[in-house]
């Protein structure tokens, strides 16, 4: 298939659903790791069309959502400084911290700018040598190469008033943490295709073998996800546990080795705290010693930040897959996309936002359970 509408063909979708009903003889719980996949599943109603017993668990696949509250509060503190131009992708501006968000800083006169690439931030720094320019480097392995290139470019061109506030997280350690959790219900995973386009899938192979869980690398369109679910259920039904690649048009086993090389030069693996989950060993990236001078946390001495989650937000349970948004008493009332209590309601990839935009309400959810 070559065109986008082909990946949304309702005839092919019905065929895949019919095949799934034939293949599935037992109940199975499958987690999609990527928030983009969650939005497709919920927006298209795929999760409600699956055969009885096939349950999709929405995982911590939104990097905005799992960015720890402490980092959000540090971003707000840095952005409020009069000598700083704070740059970010737009999806971070309304993520609530302990006492506000980046959009609030901008409303109060702070110089907060949306950029479309980290290289735009480097350009702004070059054009404003009397200001400190900070880029909010958030994301999974997908965005790490571009952010690494920005740091490398700033170093090579002598732009010393540029720095990055790093909150990169890595997917495989999060999958391991989910499988090790005492309340884990996940029996298989749909791996995020864009992450694997960069990193390949070799890191997933020992996880599948050790935990005996199928992992299927999957794209983001409705037919991608339906085919990925079919492949996953086939493995579960036959007792296999391997890594399969549904997203063959974009992903190779080895990934993008040039991108991996630049990430390894600029970043090192470190422990990272995930919002709602807690610290996960070797699950994040930090700047290497060679590029430590570009670390915004060190440059602006943000160690004094103190954080507090909103007491009515159950984002942690939602991110771990042990609850759905409609389990939250604040969902759709005190917590909406316009008045979010937690990141999953405001992020473009957040599970709460996906449910809300699809019109899922507690009463409608009860009717479909």
N, C-alpha and C positions, 0 to 999 in steps of 0.2 A: 504494500500500500504506500502511496506517495503523498496523498492529500489529507488534510486534517479531518475533513468530514468523514473520511473512510474509517477513522478510528472511533467514530461515534455512530456507526451504522446500526440502526435498531434491529434489522434482520439478523445481522451477525451477533448482536448482543443476545437476542432471544435464543439463538443456536447455542451460544456458550452457556447460558443459564440452563437450557435443556440438558446439555452435556453434564453440567455440574449436578443436576438432580439425579442423573443416572449414576454418576461416579460416587456421590456421597452416600454412605450407608450408616455413618456414625456422626455424632456431634463433634465439631472441632472449633477451636478458638484460634484465630489468626490475627496477628497484629500487623497493621501497616505502620511503618516507622515514620513516613514522611507526612507532614501537614498538608502539602499540596495534594497528596493522594487522598487524605481524609476529606478535603473539600470536594474532590471529584466524587468520592463514594457517597457523601451526604447530599451534595447538590443534585446528583443524578438519581438519588434514591436507590443506589445499588445495594447498600447494606440491608435495605428493607425487601429487596427482591430475591435475596439468597434463599436457598432451601432451608427449611426449619432445621435448626441444629448447627448451622454454619454461622458463627458469630465473629464479627470484626471488632477487634479491640483497638482503639485509637491511641497510638503511642506518643512518646515525647518527641515527635518529629518536627517541631517548630522551633528553630534556633532562637527566635525572638522570645518565645514563651519560656524556654529553659534558661535564658540569661538570668543569672542570679540577681536578686533584689539589690544586693550590695553594689553590683556593677552599675545598675540603673541609677542608684543614688550617687555613686561616684561620678557618673556622666552628668547628672544634674548639677552637682557641685562644681565640676570643672567648667561646664557650659555657662554657669552664672558669673564666672570671672570676667572682669572688664577687658582683660588683655587677650581673651581667647575667642577664636572663631571655631565653633564646634560644628563639625560636618557629620552627616549620617545619611543612610538610606531612610526614606520616609516612614517605613514601618516601625521604626524605633521611637518616633517622636511622641506617640501617645501612650507608650507603655508606662503604667503607673509605678512610681517609686513610693517610698515611705511618705514623702511630703510633696508630691507633684511629679510632673513629667517634663520632658524637654520642650514640648510645645508651650507649656506654662512659662518656662524660662524665656522662650522667644517672645511671648506675649508681654513679659515684663521688661523687654528691651535687650535681652541677651542676643548675641550674634550667633544664631543657630541656623544652619543652612542644609537643605536637602541636596545631595549630589547623586549622580547616577553611576559613578565609578570612583574608586579611591584615588585614581590619578587626577580627578578634578580637585580633590583636596590638596594634593601636592601642588597643582597649578595655583590654587588660591594662596598657599603658603609662599610660593615664589613671588606672587604679585603683591603680597603684604608682608614684607620682611620685618616690620615692626610689631607684628601680631604673632601669637602662638596659634597654630592651626592643628586641631585634633580631629582624627577620623575614628568613628566608632566601628571597630573591626569585629563584627558579629557574624556567626554562621557556622555551618558544618564544614566538612572538607570542600564543599562546592565553592565557597567564596574565598577560601584560604589562598589559592594561587594568585588571584588579583590583588588581594591585600598584601601578600608577600612581595609582589612586583612593585607595588607602590612604595613600600619601605625600601626596597632595593634601589628603585629609581631615585628616591630622595637622597639616599646615601651616596649614590654615584654622581649626582648633580650638585651635591653640597647644600641641599635644602635642610637646614638644621632647625628651623622653627616649625617643623612638622613632626607629629607624633601620633601614635595609635593607642586607643583604649581597647585592649584585646579581650574578647570573650568567645574565642573559637572552641567548639566542642566536637568530639569525634564519635561516630555512630557505633562502631563495634563494641567498645567498652560499655556503652549504654545498654546494648542488647544483652551483654553478659550480666550486667547488674540486674536487669529485669528477670533474667532466667534464674539468678541466684536468690531473688527475693522470696521470703517464705510464703507470701500470698500470691505468687505468680500463677497465672492461669493460661499463659500463652503457650501454644503448641507448635507454632510455625510463624514465620515472618515474611512479609513482603518488603524487600530492601529497596531503598530509594535509588532510582535510576540515575539521578544527576550526581549523587555522591559517588556511585560506582563508575560513572563516566570519567571521574577524576582519578579515583583510587583503585579501580578494578574491584575484583571480589575475592582476592586471595586471602584477605584478613577474615572473611566470613567462613572459609572452609574449615578451620579448626574449631570454630564455634558450632557449626552444624554437626561435626563428627563427635565433639565432646558431649554435647547436650542432646544429641539425637533429635535435632529439630530441622525440618526443611527450611531453607531460605531461598526465596525466588526474587531475583533482581527484576523490578517491574517499572514500567513507564507510568504515565500520569493521565492518559486518556481513558475513557470508560472501557474500551475493548482491551487496552493494556491490563487494566486491573482485573477484569473478568477472566482473561486468559491466565494472569498470574495466580488468581484464586484457584482456577481449575488445575493448574500445574501443582500448586501446593497441596490441594486435597488429594490428587492422585498419589503424591508421595506419602501423605499421611495414611491413606487407605491401604497402601502396599507395604508400609513399614520402612520406607526409605527415608534417608535424611542427608540430602546433598544440597549443593548450591546449583540452582539452575538460572539461566539468563533469558527472561522473556523479552528484555529490552535490547535485543541484538542489533537493532538499527543504530544504537548510540553507545553501547557499552562493550568493551573488550575485557577479557580476564585481567590483563596487565594494567588497564586503565591508561591514563595519560602520563607517561613517565617524565616528560619535560615539566609538566605542572608539579608532579611530585618532587622533582629535584629542587625547584625554587622554593617550595614549601619547606623542605628539609633544611635548606640553607638558612632561611630567615627565622623559622620557628623550631621550637623543641617541644616534645611531648611532656605534659605535666598533669598533675591532679587538677581537676576542675569541679567546682560546685555547680550542680544543676538545680535550678529553681524547682522546688517541690519534691526533689529526689534526694539532694544532699551531695556530699563529695563522692566522686567516682575516680579511683586511681587511673592515671594514664589516659584520661578521657578528654583532655583539652590541649591547647597549644599556647605557648608563651614565646616571647622573643628570645632568640639565642643571645649568648654573651656578645657576639659581634655586633648585634643591632640593639642592644639593651638601651642605648642612648635615645632610642625612638619610643620608649615605653612611657605613655602618658601617666600611668599610675605612679611611677617613680618621679617623673618630672614635676608633678603637681602635689605630691605628698598627700595622698587621699586616705591614709590609714585610719584617720579619726572618724570615718563615716559609720554611723550606727543605723541599723535597719529594723523594720518591723512589718511583717506581712499583715494584710487586712484580715481581721478575725473571721469575717463572713465568707471569705474566698476559699474554695476547696480545689484550687488549681493544681495543688500537689497531687491529690488523688486522681484528678483527671489526666495529668501528665504521666502518671504511673500506669494508667489504664485500669484502675480499680473502681472508677466511677465515671459516669457520663455527665455532661453539663446539666441535664434535666434533674439530676440528683441534688443539685445545689439550690438551696432555698432562695438565694439572691438572683438566680438566673432569670433573665427576661424582665425583671422588675427593678431591683436596685442595681443590677449589673447588666448593662446593655452595651452595644458597640459605641454609643455616644457617652455613656457613663460607666466605663469598665472598672471593675474592682481588681482584675487580674489580667495578665498578658494574654491568656488564651481567648479573651473576648475581643481584644483590639487588634491582634496580629492578623495579617492577611492569611496566615496558615494555621491560626489557632482553632482548636476543636470547638470551643464555645462559640466563636464567630461563625464557624461552619454550620453549627446547629441553628443558631439564631437566624442567619440569612436564609436557611432552608425552611424556616417556619416551624422548626421543631419546638414544641412546647410540652410540658409535663403531661397534659391531658392527651395530646396526640401520640406521645410516646407510649403511654400506658395502653392505648388502643392497639398498638402494633406489637406489644410484647407477648 
